[in-house]
Amino acid sequence: METYQNGETEAVRFGADGTLPVEFPRVVLRQILTFADAGVRKLSRGGMEAGGILFGRRVGAEVHVFAWRSIACEHTRGPAFLLSNDDRQALANQLGAAESDPALQVLEPVGFFVSHTRKGLVLTDEDRDLFDQFFPGPNRVCMVLHTRKGFATEAAVFLRGADGQLLPEPARRTLTGTEFPPIEMPMVEGPEAAAAGSGVPPRPQVAALRPAVWRRIPGWGYACLGVLLCGALVLAIPMRRAAGRDAAETLQLRLEDAKGQLRIEWDRESSTIRKAQNATLYITDGRPLAPVSLDRDTARKGFINYGRLSEDITVKLVVNRDDDTPIQELARFVGAPVPKEASKELLETRARREELLAEIRKLRAQIEMEVQRSQNLESSVARIERQIERGAR
């Protein structure tokens, strides 16, 4: 990474000796690091992961980042930055509304950043899916930050080349607090936060803990509480043992939607998936569809995408294993109707597919007729040859 003066703004360019054509103003990097560090401090262990959209300009093969906006995440699946269906819909709306933001009118979304507090400097499957779905095309950026309490932030910048493919190696850099000190940013309350130039989200309204309540409990209250806790623990141990085997078999099947594209996910790290020989998806989307067969590699990938036609979809995943009976789970998605444009496109694609399948059936029938005709001609020729033979005798 190198630093130099670009006009009146100090710019930071990532790569060995600044060779990777991705450039950030130093103040923007300081804002992003401050934002990510605030997420780390929200929990005593690990912290909350966060992400944001990067806005800038693509000039030839270079990407220049000038601004950012935070991406809302409900954290329905824990502290990791995993977007729910509502989060993805909100992100799509946010990208669509960016053109009306006066501060962004001359800029375009050039990628996004995400902080990892546990997984390190890796582009996870979820990150790749977000990258592909919302930031496709050449010369796009994903910056991964590894943020931890008491340690300098590690950064890796992943870039798509002119062909739209990820470059083999990201540019890595340690961003120390001395070189990039925290920057004070005003916290904007309410819906106007999305339009704030710093991209900082509204201040979360978290109720403070009140230890004074515990001080009002008399001594005998603590004794009763201790008895109750011991009893609960005694009951919980056998229940946990009984449920352990069933919990180990869960597939964690879940459905996430973004503008008509349904992402069907399951836990690829579960023992059931690791032992899977193959799997089958049964999808009901207005009507039962043909089963979707998944080989071992696809099952271990952990997800597939499906373009839905209706607002009510049921999915059943059946996993076949050599050493045990099949394991299955059922999930249902109920949401908004598919946008007409997406639905029309899907219908046209499927109609074209049916036309091609019909054409294939027609051609196969013609081939069978030609084969039959050829066989009949061969039989006629053989019969005439036998007649000629008999006449010659």
C-alpha positions as CSV (number, residue, x, y, z in Angstrom):
1,M,0.0,0.0,0.0
2,E,1.3,3.5,-0.8
3,T,0.1,7.0,0.3
4,Y,0.4,10.1,-1.8
5,Q,-1.3,13.5,-2.2
6,N,-4.0,13.6,-4.9
7,G,-5.0,17.2,-5.1
8,E,-6.0,18.3,-1.6
9,T,-6.9,14.8,-0.5
10,E,-4.4,12.3,0.8
11,A,-5.0,9.0,-1.0
12,V,-4.2,5.4,-0.1
13,R,-3.7,2.9,-2.9
14,F,-3.7,-0.8,-2.1
15,G,-1.3,-3.4,-3.5
16,A,2.3,-4.2,-3.5
17,D,3.9,-0.8,-4.0
18,G,0.4,0.5,-4.8
19,T,0.0,-1.8,-7.9
20,L,-3.6,-2.8,-7.2
21,P,-5.6,-0.1,-8.8
22,V,-7.9,0.6,-5.8
23,E,-7.7,4.0,-4.1
24,F,-9.3,5.3,-0.9
25,P,-9.1,8.8,0.6
26,R,-7.4,8.4,4.0
27,V,-10.4,10.0,5.7
28,V,-12.8,7.5,4.2
29,L,-10.6,4.6,5.5
30,R,-10.5,6.1,8.9
31,Q,-14.3,6.4,8.9
32,I,-14.8,2.8,7.9
33,L,-12.3,1.5,10.5
34,T,-14.0,3.6,13.2
35,F,-17.4,2.1,12.1
36,A,-16.1,-1.4,12.1
37,D,-14.4,-1.0,15.5
38,A,-17.6,0.3,17.0
39,G,-19.2,-3.1,16.1
40,V,-16.4,-5.0,17.8
41,R,-17.1,-3.1,21.0
42,K,-20.8,-3.9,21.1
43,L,-20.2,-7.4,22.5
44,S,-17.8,-8.5,25.2
45,R,-16.7,-11.5,23.1
46,G,-16.0,-11.3,19.4
47,G,-18.2,-8.3,18.7
48,M,-20.8,-7.6,15.9
49,E,-19.7,-7.7,12.3
50,A,-20.7,-4.9,10.0
51,G,-20.7,-3.9,6.3
52,G,-21.2,-1.1,4.0
53,I,-21.5,0.0,0.3
54,L,-18.5,1.6,-1.3
55,F,-19.3,4.4,-3.8
56,G,-16.8,5.8,-6.3
57,R,-15.8,5.9,-9.9
58,R,-14.3,3.3,-12.2
59,V,-11.7,4.9,-14.5
60,G,-10.3,2.4,-16.9
61,A,-8.9,-0.5,-14.8
62,E,-8.8,1.7,-11.7
63,V,-11.3,2.0,-8.9
64,H,-11.5,5.2,-6.9
65,V,-13.6,5.1,-3.7
66,F,-14.9,8.4,-2.4
67,A,-17.8,7.6,0.0
68,W,-19.6,4.8,1.8
69,R,-23.0,4.0,3.3
70,S,-23.6,1.3,6.0
71,I,-25.6,-1.8,5.1
72,A,-28.4,-2.6,7.6
73,C,-28.2,-6.1,9.2
74,E,-30.8,-7.4,11.6
75,H,-28.3,-10.1,12.8
76,T,-31.1,-12.6,13.0
77,R,-28.5,-15.4,12.8
78,G,-26.1,-14.1,15.4
79,P,-23.3,-11.5,15.4
80,A,-22.0,-12.5,11.9
81,F,-22.7,-10.2,9.0
82,L,-25.3,-12.5,7.4
83,L,-28.2,-10.7,5.7
84,S,-31.7,-11.9,6.1
85,N,-34.4,-11.7,3.5
86,D,-35.5,-8.3,4.8
87,D,-31.9,-7.1,4.9
88,R,-31.3,-8.1,1.2
89,Q,-34.5,-6.4,0.1
90,A,-33.5,-3.2,2.0
91,L,-30.0,-3.3,0.4
92,A,-31.6,-3.6,-3.1
93,N,-33.8,-0.6,-2.2
94,Q,-30.8,1.3,-0.8
95,L,-28.8,0.8,-4.0
96,G,-31.8,1.8,-6.1
97,A,-32.3,5.0,-4.1
98,A,-28.6,6.0,-4.1
99,E,-29.1,8.0,-7.4
100,S,-31.4,10.4,-5.5
101,D,-28.8,11.1,-2.8
102,P,-27.2,14.5,-3.7
103,A,-23.9,13.5,-2.2
104,L,-23.7,10.4,-4.5
105,Q,-25.2,11.6,-7.8
106,V,-21.8,11.6,-9.5
107,L,-20.8,8.3,-8.0
108,E,-21.8,4.7,-8.5
109,P,-21.7,1.6,-6.2
110,V,-18.2,0.0,-6.9
111,G,-18.4,-2.7,-4.2
112,F,-18.7,-3.2,-0.5
113,F,-16.8,-3.9,2.7
114,V,-17.4,-6.3,5.5
115,S,-15.8,-6.8,8.9
116,H,-15.0,-10.3,10.2
117,T,-14.4,-10.7,13.9
118,R,-14.0,-14.5,13.8
119,K,-13.3,-15.8,10.3
120,G,-10.3,-13.6,9.4
121,L,-9.3,-12.3,6.0
122,V,-11.3,-14.7,3.9
123,L,-14.1,-14.1,1.3
124,T,-16.8,-16.4,2.7
125,D,-19.5,-18.0,0.6
126,E,-21.9,-15.5,1.9
127,D,-19.6,-12.6,1.0
128,R,-19.2,-14.1,-2.5
129,D,-22.9,-14.4,-2.9
130,L,-23.4,-10.8,-1.8
131,F,-20.7,-9.7,-4.2
132,D,-22.2,-11.6,-7.2
133,Q,-25.8,-10.6,-6.5
134,F,-25.5,-6.9,-5.8
135,F,-22.1,-5.9,-7.3
136,P,-21.6,-7.9,-10.5
137,G,-19.4,-6.9,-13.4
138,P,-15.7,-5.9,-13.9
139,N,-13.6,-3.7,-11.7
140,R,-15.6,-4.2,-8.5
141,V,-14.2,-4.3,-5.0
142,C,-14.8,-6.2,-1.8
143,M,-12.7,-5.1,1.2
144,V,-12.6,-7.6,4.1
145,L,-11.5,-6.3,7.5
146,H,-10.4,-8.5,10.4
147,T,-11.2,-6.5,13.5
148,R,-10.4,-7.6,17.0
149,K,-10.2,-5.9,20.4
150,G,-6.7,-4.9,21.3
151,F,-5.2,-5.7,17.8
152,A,-4.6,-3.7,14.7
153,T,-7.1,-4.2,11.9
154,E,-6.0,-6.5,9.0
155,A,-7.4,-5.6,5.6
156,A,-7.7,-7.5,2.3
157,V,-8.9,-6.0,-0.9
158,F,-10.4,-8.4,-3.4
159,L,-10.8,-7.0,-6.9
160,R,-12.6,-8.3,-10.1
161,G,-10.5,-7.7,-13.2
162,A,-11.7,-6.5,-16.6
163,D,-13.1,-9.9,-17.4
164,G,-15.3,-9.9,-14.3
165,Q,-13.2,-12.6,-12.6
166,L,-11.6,-12.2,-9.1
167,L,-7.8,-11.6,-9.2
168,P,-5.9,-14.6,-7.8
169,E,-4.6,-12.8,-4.7
170,P,-6.0,-9.9,-2.7
171,A,-3.9,-7.0,-1.5
172,R,-3.3,-7.4,2.3
173,R,-2.4,-4.6,4.7
174,T,-2.2,-4.0,8.4
175,L,-4.0,-0.8,9.3
176,T,-2.7,0.4,12.7
177,G,-4.4,2.8,15.0
178,T,-1.3,5.1,14.8
179,E,-1.5,5.3,11.0
180,F,-5.3,5.4,10.9
181,P,-6.5,6.8,14.2
182,P,-10.3,6.7,15.0
183,I,-12.2,9.7,13.6
184,E,-15.1,11.3,15.4
185,M,-18.3,11.0,13.4
186,P,-21.7,12.5,14.4
187,M,-24.3,9.9,15.1
188,V,-27.4,10.7,13.2
189,E,-30.7,9.6,14.6
190,G,-33.8,8.5,12.7
191,P,-34.4,7.8,9.0
192,E,-32.1,10.6,7.9
193,A,-29.1,8.5,8.9
194,A,-29.1,6.8,5.5
195,A,-28.4,10.2,3.9
196,A,-25.6,11.2,6.3
197,G,-22.3,11.8,4.4
198,S,-20.3,9.6,6.8
199,G,-22.5,6.6,6.3
200,V,-22.8,6.1,10.1
201,P,-26.0,4.2,11.1
202,P,-28.4,5.5,13.8
203,R,-27.3,5.0,17.4
204,P,-28.8,1.8,18.7
205,Q,-31.3,2.3,21.5
206,V,-30.1,-0.2,24.1
207,A,-31.6,-0.2,27.5
208,A,-29.0,0.0,30.2
209,L,-28.6,-2.8,32.7
210,R,-29.7,-1.9,36.2
211,P,-27.6,-3.7,38.8
212,A,-29.5,-1.8,41.6
213,V,-32.4,-4.2,41.1
214,W,-30.2,-7.0,42.4
215,R,-29.3,-5.1,45.4
216,R,-32.9,-4.9,46.5
217,I,-33.3,-8.7,46.6
218,P,-33.2,-9.9,50.3
219,G,-30.8,-12.6,51.4
220,W,-33.5,-15.4,51.4
221,G,-34.3,-14.4,47.8
222,Y,-30.8,-15.5,46.8
223,A,-31.3,-18.9,48.5
224,C,-34.5,-19.5,46.6
225,L,-32.9,-18.4,43.4
226,G,-30.1,-20.9,44.0
227,V,-32.5,-23.8,44.6
228,L,-34.4,-23.0,41.4
229,L,-31.2,-22.8,39.3
230,C,-29.9,-26.1,40.7
231,G,-33.3,-27.7,39.9
232,A,-33.3,-26.3,36.4
233,L,-29.7,-27.6,35.8
234,V,-30.6,-31.1,37.0
235,L,-33.6,-31.2,34.6
236,A,-31.6,-29.7,31.7
237,I,-28.8,-32.3,31.8
238,P,-30.9,-35.3,30.8
239,M,-32.9,-33.2,28.3
240,R,-29.7,-32.0,26.7
241,R,-28.4,-35.6,26.4
242,A,-31.7,-36.8,24.9
243,A,-31.8,-33.9,22.4
244,G,-28.1,-34.1,21.5
245,R,-28.5,-36.8,18.8
246,D,-31.4,-35.0,17.2
247,A,-29.6,-31.7,17.3
248,A,-26.6,-33.2,15.6
249,E,-28.8,-34.3,12.7
250,T,-30.3,-30.9,11.9
251,L,-29.7,-29.5,8.4
252,Q,-30.7,-25.9,9.3
253,L,-32.6,-25.6,6.1
254,R,-33.5,-21.9,5.5
255,L,-34.8,-19.7,2.6
256,E,-33.7,-16.2,1.9
257,D,-35.2,-14.0,-0.9
258,A,-33.9,-11.1,-2.9
259,K,-36.1,-9.6,-5.6
260,G,-37.5,-13.0,-6.6
261,Q,-34.3,-15.0,-6.3
262,L,-34.7,-17.5,-3.5
263,R,-31.5,-18.7,-1.9
264,I,-32.0,-22.2,-0.5
265,E,-29.4,-22.8,2.2
266,W,-28.4,-25.6,4.6
267,D,-25.6,-26.2,7.0
268,R,-22.8,-27.6,4.9
269,E,-20.7,-28.2,8.0
270,S,-23.2,-30.6,9.6
271,S,-22.2,-34.2,10.0
272,T,-25.2,-35.2,7.9
273,I,-24.0,-33.2,4.9
274,R,-20.4,-34.3,5.3
275,K,-21.5,-38.0,5.2
276,A,-24.0,-37.4,2.3
277,Q,-23.7,-39.4,-0.9
278,N,-26.3,-37.2,-2.6
279,A,-29.4,-35.2,-1.9
280,T,-32.7,-34.2,-3.4
281,L,-34.7,-31.0,-3.3
282,Y,-38.5,-31.1,-3.6
283,I,-39.9,-27.6,-4.4
284,T,-43.5,-26.6,-4.5
285,D,-44.0,-23.3,-6.1
286,G,-47.6,-23.0,-7.0
287,R,-47.4,-26.6,-8.0
288,P,-44.9,-29.5,-7.3
289,L,-41.9,-29.2,-9.5
290,A,-39.6,-31.9,-10.8
291,P,-37.2,-33.1,-8.0
292,V,-33.7,-31.4,-8.1
293,S,-30.9,-33.9,-7.7
294,L,-27.8,-32.8,-5.9
295,D,-24.5,-34.7,-6.2
296,R,-22.1,-34.9,-3.2
297,D,-20.1,-31.7,-4.2
298,T,-23.3,-29.6,-4.7
299,A,-24.7,-30.8,-1.4
300,R,-21.5,-29.8,0.4
301,K,-21.6,-26.4,-1.3
302,G,-24.4,-25.5,1.1
303,F,-26.8,-23.6,-1.1
304,I,-28.5,-23.2,-4.5
305,N,-30.4,-20.3,-6.0
306,Y,-33.9,-20.6,-7.4
307,G,-36.0,-18.1,-9.3
308,R,-39.4,-18.2,-7.7
309,L,-42.7,-17.6,-9.4
310,S,-45.1,-17.2,-6.5
311,E,-45.1,-15.8,-3.0
312,D,-45.5,-19.2,-1.2
313,I,-42.8,-21.8,-1.7
314,T,-42.2,-25.0,0.2
315,V,-38.9,-26.8,0.0
316,K,-38.0,-30.2,1.3
317,L,-34.3,-31.4,1.5
318,V,-33.7,-35.1,1.6
319,V,-30.1,-36.2,2.3
320,N,-29.1,-39.8,1.5
321,R,-26.3,-41.4,3.5
322,D,-24.7,-44.8,3.1
323,D,-24.6,-45.6,6.8
324,D,-28.0,-44.5,7.9
325,T,-31.6,-43.7,6.9
326,P,-32.2,-40.5,4.9
327,I,-32.5,-37.2,6.8
328,Q,-35.0,-34.6,5.6
329,E,-36.1,-31.1,6.6
330,L,-38.9,-28.9,5.4
331,A,-38.9,-25.1,5.1
332,R,-41.5,-22.7,3.8
333,F,-41.2,-19.1,2.4
334,V,-44.1,-16.7,2.4
335,G,-43.3,-13.2,1.1
336,A,-44.2,-10.5,-1.3
337,P,-45.2,-11.4,-4.9
338,V,-42.4,-11.6,-7.4
339,P,-41.8,-8.4,-9.2
340,K,-43.6,-8.5,-12.6
341,E,-40.4,-7.9,-14.6
342,A,-38.6,-10.8,-12.9
343,S,-41.7,-13.1,-13.1
344,K,-42.1,-12.3,-16.8
345,E,-38.5,-13.0,-17.5
346,L,-38.6,-16.3,-15.7
347,L,-41.8,-17.3,-17.5
348,E,-40.3,-16.4,-20.9
349,T,-37.1,-18.4,-20.0
350,R,-39.1,-21.4,-19.0
351,A,-41.4,-21.1,-22.0
352,R,-38.3,-21.1,-24.3
353,R,-37.0,-24.1,-22.5
354,E,-40.3,-26.0,-23.1
355,E,-40.1,-25.0,-26.8
356,L,-36.6,-26.4,-27.0
357,L,-37.6,-29.6,-25.2
358,A,-40.5,-30.0,-27.6
359,E,-38.1,-29.4,-30.6
360,I,-35.8,-32.1,-29.2
361,R,-38.7,-34.5,-28.9
362,K,-39.7,-33.8,-32.5
363,L,-36.2,-34.3,-33.8
364,R,-35.9,-37.6,-31.9
365,A,-39.2,-38.8,-33.4
366,Q,-38.0,-37.9,-36.9
367,I,-34.7,-39.8,-36.3
368,E,-36.7,-42.8,-35.1
369,M,-38.8,-42.6,-38.3
370,E,-35.7,-42.4,-40.4
371,V,-34.2,-45.3,-38.7
372,Q,-37.4,-47.4,-39.2
373,R,-37.5,-46.3,-42.9
374,S,-33.9,-47.3,-43.3
375,Q,-34.6,-50.7,-41.7
376,N,-37.6,-51.2,-44.0
377,L,-35.5,-50.4,-47.1
378,E,-32.8,-52.8,-46.0
379,S,-35.5,-55.5,-45.6
380,S,-36.9,-54.8,-49.1
381,V,-33.4,-54.9,-50.7
382,A,-32.7,-58.3,-48.9
383,R,-36.1,-59.7,-50.2
384,I,-35.4,-58.6,-53.8
385,E,-31.9,-60.1,-53.6
386,R,-33.4,-63.4,-52.5
387,Q,-35.9,-63.3,-55.3
388,I,-33.2,-62.7,-57.9
389,E,-31.2,-65.6,-56.4
390,R,-34.1,-68.0,-56.7
391,G,-34.8,-66.8,-60.3
392,A,-31.2,-67.4,-61.3
393,R,-31.5,-71.1,-60.2
